[in-house]
Amino acid sequence: MIGFPFDSHVTFESDGTPVYDRAITSAPLRKLIAKLLTDGILPNPSTNLQVEAGSGMNVVVNPGFAICAGGLKLEENQRTLAIQAADSNYDRIDTVVLRWNDNDSERICDLYIVEGIPAASPLRPELTRTESIWELGLADLFINKNSSAISNQRITDTRYESARCGIISAISEFDTTTLYQQVQADLAGFKASEQADFIKWFNDIKGQLSEDAAGNLQKQIGTLESLKTEVKTNLVNALNWVVDKTSGVIAKLGSADISKIGDGTVTGAIVNNKEAIEDVSQSLANGKIKFGIDSSGNYGYIKDGADTVIPFKRYEDGRTQGRNDVIGSPNSYGLYTKAQYDANKVTYKSGNYNTGLNGETWRHTSFNTGFSTIIALQIRCWDGVDDDDGRDNSFKNVRISGGNVSLDFYAPDYTDNYVQWLAIGK
């Protein structure tokens, strides 16, 4: 078992070398930190380890703090990193990384640029993540062929991509295996006990029936049907009390006048209570977020006060999304107003930003919605001009982590390429 900190008692070897009996190495310390906190950067300030363009073929990394492989990294100064010369024939993508190197000859956590491979359709480098070397990706640099300088438009911030970096947070996941096994064991014991009680009751009932079992049973049923109204009332009220205490939702079932329920029998009471349950369920459905598939095939939707369905498209990973995959008309991103969303007990936020990326190729970008959890999201990639000229761009590989979103989009050689989004969340 690992535990710290404790004060060490110091003894000395015969040659005078001190020996500390509670000393630990860095590995247990990093393991304990990794049990409490995730890798990533601090969210505040927003410039924490942000990568920006410098002069010529240089980038600047702002000061900040990060956790990498359970190790702590504090950069108090602005750092300048040099980019390797551009290829003469092809573009490439480099990645700025924070690298934890635990090799005995290194033992350092520092900033580096990992050079990509020049290609007609270049890909960003994979991060190295081994037992001794662990990297966090801070930004991707698109290096045009024959270029002699880099601009901020060619830098894609990846600090908010949880798969490559992410935000430092407390560990929130837990293993429910042991709890599940205990519940299963308790359920098995309960079933065995109840089964024994049922068998005993059934044997007692068999002893009370005559050889003409069917006739005797019919006689007992007739006795039940001839119960006085007062007895029926007590029986139904008792059933309603159990339902009320069990669910806390359908308490209104017990408010009906027992003398007017159905045909005055217990069966009539059950039928009418069923209808009351359905009425409650329908009233709960109106104006709430609905999950599942409606009659038109929409995955998740909101139903407003006029019973109008507001659908949300489901993003299908692996398929290129185009201009017709947004809600409403292709050249709009909001089919309903903020007042309509607020009236339906949900919160929405929207944004539209210039990526500054182009080049007639697939590019990567990311943004933060301001939500902790995203319920529904729609995205439009376009040229920022509402002139109905059809300049909407395809996108794919959408990734959502908390309130952060990243995606790849096809960036034509327009001056500007925008990402417009609408999110519903909390």
N, C-alpha and C positions, 0 to 999 in steps of 0.2 A: 504493500500500500504506500502511496506517495502522499506526503503531507509536509507543508511548510507554511510560514517560516518558524524556525526554532533557533534559539541561540546555541552556538556550538561551544563545547568544552574543548580547550586547546591542550594538547599534549605534544611532546617533542620527541623526534627520533634521536638516536645517539649522536647523529651529526648535526643536530640543531634544527632539522626541518620540522615546521609546525604541522600538526595533524588535527583537523577539525572534524568532530564526530557527527555533526549534523549538516555538513556541506552537501550541496546538490549540484548537478551539472545543468546546462541550459535546456537539455531535452525534456526533463520532467516539467520544468517551468512552462515551456511552450505547449506541452500536452494539456496542462491544467488551464492555460489561457484559452486554448482551442475548445475546451469543454464548455467554456462560459460565453465566448464571443466568436462571431464569424469573421472570416477574412474580409477585407475591404478598406474603404476610406471613411473618414468622418464626413457627414453631410454638411456640416457648417465649419468654416465658411464655404460658400459654393465654389471657391477657387482652390479648394484643398487638392493639391497635387494635379491641378489642371494643366494641360499641355497647350501652349500657344506658339504661334509662329515667331521666330526670331529674325535676325538679319541673315540674308543669303540662305544657305543650306544648313540652318541651325533652328532648333526649337528650344523653347524655354519651359521649364517645369516649375510651377509655383510652389512655395513652401506648403507643408501639410503633414498629416499623421496618417499612418495606415497600420493594419495588422496583416501579416503575411506568413502563412504556415505557423500561426501561433506566436510568431515573433513580432516585436514592436519596432516601428520605423518612424522617426521624427526627423523631418527635413526642415531646418530653420531658415535656410537661405534659398533664393531663387537659383536654379541650376540651368546651365546651357549645355545642350547635347548636340553634337555634330552629326549630320546625316551623310551617309556615303553618297558619292557622285551618282547622278542619274544614269540609267542605261541609255545607249544611243539608239536602240531599236524598239524597246518595249517599255511600257509602264510597269510599276511595281508598287506593292503596299508594304510599308515597314510598320512595326509596332513598338511603341514606347512602353517598357515594362518596368515594374518594380520587382527585382529578383532577390529572393532569399537563397544564399549559397552556403550550405553547411559543410562543404568539403573542407577537410582539415587544412588544406593549403590556402583557402579563401576565407571562410567564416566571416561573411559580410552580407549586408542587405543594402542594395544600391540601385540606381536608375541606369537603364541601358536602352539602346535601340536595337531591336532584332530586325535584320534586313530580310525583306521578302525576295521572292524569285520573280524576275522580269518575265512577263508573258503578255499575250494579246488580251487575255482576260485574267488579270492577276488576282491572286487570293492572298488574304492576310495570313501571316505565319501562325502556326499552332503554338500555344503556350507550352513551355516545358514544365512538367509537374511530376517530379520523381521524389524519392525519399530524401535526397540530398539537395535538390534544386526545385524551387517553387516560384512561379512567376504570376504576377497580377498584371493584366493588360489595361493601361491607362488611356491610350489613344492609338488610332490607326492613321498613318500618314500616306496619302496617295502621291506617289512620286512620278510625275509625268516624264516621259522620255525626253532627254536633252534639256531638262529644266535646270536652272541655276539658282532657283530660290523656291521657297514654299510659302503659301499664304494660309490664313486661318480657314479659308473655304476648302482647303485640301486636308484638313485635320478633322477626324471623326472622334468625338469624345466617347470612350467606352467605359468610363468609370462606373456608370450606372447599370452596366450589363452584369447581372449576377453571375453568369457563367464565366466571365473573364475577370471581374473585379467585385463590384457591388458595394453596398453600404454596411458598415459595421453594425451588427445588431446582436441582441441576446439570443441564445439558443432557445427556440420555442417548440421544437419537435420532441416527441417522446414516444418510446416503444410501448405499445399497449399489449404485447404478447402475454406477459404474465397476468395482467388484469383479465384478458380474454379467457385464459385457461382457468382462472379462478371462477369466473362467471359460468363457464361451461360445467365445471365440477359442481357448483351450487345448483345449477339447473338440473343436472343429472340426478342429484340427491332429491331435489324437490319432486321431479317426475316419478321417481321410484316410490317416494312416500305417498304421493297422491294416487298412484296406481293401486297401491295396496289398500288405501281407504276406499277407492271406488269398487274394488273387487268385494270387499267386506260389505259395502252398502248394497251391491247388486245381489249378493247371496241372501242378505236379509229380505230384500224385496221379493226374491223368488219364493222365500218361505211364506210370505204373506198372500201369494196368489194361489187360487184353487186350481184344480186340474183344468177347468175351463178358463185358461189364462186370458184369452181374448175377451171373453164375456165379462170377466171380473174387471179387466182394465177399462173396458167401455163404460162399465158402471161407475168406476172412479172418475173418469173424465166427465160423465154426466153430472156427478156430484160437484165437480169444479165449476161447471157451467152454471149451476144453480146457486152459486154463492151469492150472498146478499151484496147489494151495492156498496155497503160500508166496508165489507171485506175486500172487495175488488179495489176500492179506493185506497185502502191501506197497502195493498199489494203493489199497485202501480206507483204510489208515492214512494214506497220503499225502493223500487227499481230506479225511479228518477233521482232519489237521494244518492244512490250508489254512482250513477252516471255523473251527477254534479260533482261529487267529491273526487271522482277519478280523473275527469278531464278538465273541469273548471271552465269549459267553453260552452256547453249546451245546457246551462242551468235553466234556460227558458222553457225546457220541455215540461217541467213540473208545474208550470203556470196554467195549464189547460184545465178547464172545468171537466172533472171526471165524468159527470153525468151526460156530457155532450161528446165524449170521445167515441168516434166510430159508431159501432152498433151497441155500445154499452158493455162490450165484453173485453177481456184482457187482450184478445187478438186485435180488436179494434184500436186499443190504446197503443199497441206496438206499431201498427201500421201508421197511425197519425204521428207518433213520435219520430218515425223514420222520415216522414215528410217535413217535420220541424227541423230535423238535423240537416236535411238538404237545403232548407231555406237559410239556415245559419251559414252553411258552407258557401252558398251562392253570394251572400252579402259580404263574406270575408274576401271573396275573389275579386269583387269590383274595386277598381282603383289601386290594385296592388301589383307588384312585380310577379309575373307568372313564369315558371321554369318548365321546360318541356317543349313540345311541338304543338302548335295550334293547327286548325283545319287547313290553313294555307301553307303549312310546312315551315313556318318561322320558328327558329330555335331561340326561345326566350322572347317575351314581349310584355308590354304594359297595356292594360285596358283602362281607358279613361272613363269619366263620368257618363259620357254619351255612349259607352260600350264600344268605342272605336279602338281597334287593335293597333298599337304602335310597335312594329316589328324591329328586331335587330338581326342582321345577317350573322351567321356563324362563319368565322374565318376557317378555311380548310387548308391546313398546312400542306406544303408540297405542290400547291396549285397556284399559278400566277394570278394575282387579283388585278382587275382592271377597273375602268371607270364605271362600269355598270354594276359593280359589286358594292356600291355605297347605298345608303338609304335615301329614298326619294329620287329626285331627278339627278342625272349625272353631274350637273354643275351646281349642286347645292350640298351642304353637309348637315343641315338641320331641318328636318321636316316639321318639327314642333317647336314652339317658343319656350323660353325659360319658365314663364308663368304656367304653361301647361304641364311641364315637368314637375315644378314645385307643387302644383295642385294634386299630383299623383304620388306624393310622399317619396320622391326620389330627388337626388341632387345631381346636377350635371355641370361639367366644366368643358370649355372648348379652347382651342388655340390654333394658330396659323403662323408658321415660322419659315423663314428663308434658309434652306440648307446651305446655300452657297456652293452646291456641288453640281457638276455637269460632266460632259465628256463622252456622251453616247455609250454609256456602259452602266452596269449595275453598281450602285454605291450603297454605303451603309450609314444609317443615322439613328439617333435615339433622342427621347424627350421624356420629361417627367410631368405627369398630369396633376400632381398635387394631392391625389388620393392615396390612402393607405391600401385600399382594395378596389380594384376595378370590376364592376359588375357587367358592363357592356361597353364596347368600344367600336367606333367607326373611324376609318381613315380615308383620306383622299390625298393623292400626290398629284400636283398640278403646277402650271406656270404662273399662278397668281393673278391671272387676268380673266375677269368674268366677261369674256366676249364670245362665249359659246363656239370657240374655234376647235374644240375637241382635244385640247392639249392636256389631257389627263394621263398620268403615267402609271404603269403597272408597278405592283409591289408584292413582296413575298417574305417568308421567314419572319413573321411577326412573333416577337417574344415579349411576354408580360411578366414582370416581377414586382409584386406590390403595386405601387403606382407608377413604375417605370416601364417604358415601352421602347423596344428597338426593332428595326426592320431594314430590309434591303429594298431599294427602289431603282427603277431604270431611269437614269438621269440623262435626258437629251442635251444637246448643246444649246439650250436656252440660256439667256443671261442669268435668270433666276429659276430655281426649282423649289417649290414650297411643299410642306407637309401640313395639311389641315386635319384636325381631329376633334372628335366629340366623345366624351367619356361620361358614363354614369357610374357612380361609385360612392364610397363612404370613407 
